[in-house]
Amino acid sequence: MLDIRIVLPYNCEYPSKKSSTEVLFSWDSDRGSASAAERHPVVNMYLSETALDRNWFALQVKPRHEKAAANALRSKGFEEFLPMCTSVRRWSDRWKELQTPLFPRYVFCRFDLKDRLPVLTTPGVVSIVGTGKIPTPVDEAEIRAVQTIVKSGLPAEPWPFLRVGQLVRIEAGPLADLEGILLEIKNRHRLIVSVTILQRSVAVEIERFWVTPIRGLPRPAAAASAFVPDAKSA
């Protein structure tokens, strides 16, 4: 939830008055709506135009600067997303669980491309991922898929990028309605969700009975595709 202050150039209810009007309201980024008490018609128009201009982008950051960059972006008022996972690392005398990024050296941020300068000047940020010198937005469905995995609390880990194959849909459990790649490794099933612009994927453990195959070709801009290995590759 974000608190947003908008100063309108004149009093919208009484246009003849030359005084400005200040509107303070809360914005729910998950629901995409303003607090009911402050749904001013001009504010609604402002929010609609702003929402249309903002897209998710992947930001390349310096090594081991993911958390610092995400915190700095948030302090500037940007909506950021740093998906994390639990990994086990061996130290000299013991094993230790650590929270590490699902996409090392990348942070997702939602902003209007016209306002990219404050993003690029954020400490730790190297560049905006794109094609050549043109930043490319991340598909909203892919962001929602990764967010669903993170919120589910299920074990997840980085995975080599997978894109083509038969689609499957999760029908039950905390990942219900999510589509992805079904992969079987050592009698354990994983759902693979890909972020196309990064050419990287995430694997999350699932129960086999949660899955229903989807007939037809995979959607080109979907959250992921589906792939079921044959007996030789299993």
C-alpha positions in Angstrom: 0.0 0.0 0.0 1.4 3.4 -1.1 0.4 6.8 0.3 0.3 9.3 -2.7 -0.1 13.0 -2.6 -1.3 14.9 -5.7 -1.5 18.7 -5.9 -4.0 19.7 -8.5 -3.5 23.1 -10.2 -6.9 24.4 -9.2 -9.9 23.5 -7.1 -11.7 20.9 -9.2 -15.1 21.3 -7.4 -15.0 25.1 -7.7 -13.0 25.9 -10.9 -13.6 29.7 -10.5 -11.4 29.6 -7.4 -7.7 29.9 -8.3 -6.4 28.0 -5.2 -4.8 24.6 -5.6 -6.2 21.4 -4.2 -4.1 18.8 -2.4 -5.4 15.2 -2.4 -3.9 12.5 -0.2 -4.9 8.9 -0.7 -3.7 5.3 -0.5 -3.0 3.2 -3.5 -3.2 -0.6 -3.4 -0.7 -1.8 -6.0 -1.9 -5.4 -5.8 -5.6 -4.5 -6.5 -4.8 -1.5 -8.6 -7.3 0.8 -6.8 -7.3 3.9 -4.6 -8.8 4.1 -1.1 -12.6 4.6 -1.3 -12.5 7.8 0.7 -10.5 9.6 -1.9 -11.9 8.6 -5.3 -11.8 12.1 -6.7 -12.8 12.1 -10.5 -9.6 13.9 -11.4 -7.5 11.5 -9.2 -9.2 8.6 -11.0 -8.3 10.1 -14.3 -4.7 10.6 -13.2 -4.4 7.0 -11.9 -5.9 5.6 -15.1 -3.4 7.4 -17.3 -0.5 6.6 -14.9 -1.4 2.9 -14.8 -1.4 2.7 -18.6 2.1 4.2 -18.8 3.7 2.0 -16.2 5.2 -1.4 -17.1 7.4 -3.9 -15.4 11.0 -3.9 -16.5 14.0 -6.1 -15.5 16.9 -4.1 -14.1 20.5 -5.5 -14.2 22.3 -4.7 -11.0 25.8 -5.1 -9.7 26.7 -8.5 -8.2 25.3 -8.9 -4.7 23.5 -5.6 -4.9 20.0 -6.9 -5.5 18.6 -6.1 -2.0 20.3 -2.7 -1.8 19.0 -1.7 -5.2 15.5 -2.9 -4.4 15.5 -1.0 -1.1 16.8 2.2 -2.9 14.1 1.9 -5.6 11.4 1.5 -2.9 12.7 4.5 -1.0 12.3 6.6 -4.2 8.6 5.5 -4.5 9.0 2.9 -7.2 7.2 -0.4 -7.1 9.9 -3.1 -7.1 9.9 -6.9 -6.9 12.9 -9.0 -5.8 11.9 -12.7 -5.8 13.9 -14.6 -3.3 14.4 -18.3 -2.5 15.9 -20.4 0.2 19.2 -22.1 -0.6 21.5 -24.2 1.5 25.2 -23.3 1.5 28.0 -25.1 3.1 30.4 -23.2 5.3 33.6 -24.5 6.8 32.0 -26.2 9.7 28.2 -26.3 9.0 25.4 -26.0 6.5 23.4 -22.7 6.5 20.1 -21.7 4.9 20.3 -18.4 3.1 17.8 -16.2 1.3 19.1 -15.7 -2.3 17.6 -14.0 -5.4 15.7 -16.3 -7.8 17.2 -14.2 -10.6 20.8 -13.2 -9.5 21.8 -9.7 -10.6 18.3 -8.7 -11.6 15.5 -6.7 -9.9 12.1 -6.0 -11.4 10.7 -2.5 -11.2 7.4 -1.0 -12.5 7.7 2.5 -13.9 7.0 4.8 -16.8 9.8 4.6 -19.3 9.8 8.4 -19.6 10.8 8.5 -15.9 13.7 6.1 -16.2 16.4 8.5 -15.2 15.8 8.2 -11.4 15.8 4.4 -11.9 19.1 4.4 -13.7 20.7 6.6 -11.2 19.7 4.3 -8.3 22.8 2.9 -6.6 23.6 -0.6 -7.8 21.5 -0.4 -11.0 23.5 -1.0 -14.2 20.9 -0.9 -16.9 17.4 -1.7 -18.0 17.2 -5.1 -19.8 16.0 -4.9 -23.4 16.8 -5.5 -27.1 19.9 -3.6 -28.1 19.5 -0.2 -26.5 15.7 -0.3 -26.3 14.3 -1.4 -22.9 11.7 -4.2 -23.2 8.8 -4.6 -20.7 8.4 -7.9 -18.9 5.1 -9.6 -19.6 2.6 -9.0 -16.8 1.6 -12.6 -16.9 5.2 -13.7 -16.2 5.5 -11.3 -13.3 2.2 -12.5 -11.8 3.4 -16.1 -12.2 6.6 -15.5 -10.3 4.8 -13.5 -7.6 2.4 -16.4 -7.2 5.2 -18.9 -6.7 6.9 -16.6 -4.1 3.7 -16.1 -2.2 2.9 -19.8 -2.2 5.9 -20.6 0.1 6.7 -23.8 -1.8 10.3 -24.7 -2.4 11.6 -22.9 -5.5 15.0 -22.6 -7.3 16.5 -21.0 -10.4 16.2 -23.2 -13.5 17.7 -23.2 -17.0 15.3 -21.3 -19.4 12.6 -23.5 -21.0 10.1 -22.1 -23.5 8.4 -24.5 -25.8 6.2 -27.5 -25.2 2.7 -28.6 -24.0 1.0 -26.3 -21.5 -0.2 -27.6 -18.1 -2.4 -25.9 -15.5 -2.3 -26.2 -11.8 -5.9 -27.0 -10.6 -5.4 -27.3 -6.9 -3.1 -26.2 -4.1 -1.5 -22.7 -3.5 -0.5 -22.4 -7.2 -4.1 -23.0 -8.5 -4.7 -21.5 -12.0 -1.0 -21.1 -12.7 0.4 -22.4 -16.0 3.9 -23.7 -16.6 6.2 -26.5 -17.6 5.8 -29.9 -16.0 9.1 -31.5 -15.4 9.9 -34.8 -13.6 13.2 -35.3 -11.9 14.0 -38.3 -9.7 10.3 -39.0 -9.2 9.6 -35.5 -8.0 7.6 -33.0 -10.0 8.4 -29.4 -10.7 6.5 -26.6 -12.4 8.8 -24.3 -14.5 7.9 -20.6 -15.0 9.9 -18.6 -17.4 10.8 -14.9 -17.7 11.3 -14.5 -21.5 13.3 -11.3 -21.5 15.9 -12.7 -19.1 15.9 -16.1 -20.8 15.8 -17.6 -17.3 13.3 -19.8 -15.4 12.2 -20.8 -11.9 11.3 -24.3 -10.7 8.8 -24.9 -7.9 8.0 -28.3 -6.4 4.4 -29.5 -6.9 2.2 -32.5 -6.4 1.5 -34.4 -9.6 -2.2 -34.6 -8.9 -2.5 -30.8 -9.0 -1.7 -30.8 -12.7 -4.1 -30.9 -15.7 -2.7 -30.9 -19.3 -3.7 -28.0 -21.6 -4.4 -29.0 -25.2 -3.0 -27.0 -28.1 0.0 -24.9 -28.8 1.6 -22.8 -26.0 0.7 -19.1 -26.0 3.7 -17.0 -27.2 3.6 -14.5 -24.4 2.3 -16.7 -21.6 3.8 -17.0 -18.2 5.5 -20.2 -19.3 5.1 -23.2 -21.5 4.9 -26.9 -20.7 7.3 -29.7 -21.3 7.1 -33.4 -20.2 10.3 -35.3 -20.8 10.3 -38.7 -22.2 11.6 -41.8 -20.3 15.2 -41.3 -21.6 15.4 -37.7 -20.2 13.5 -38.4 -17.0 
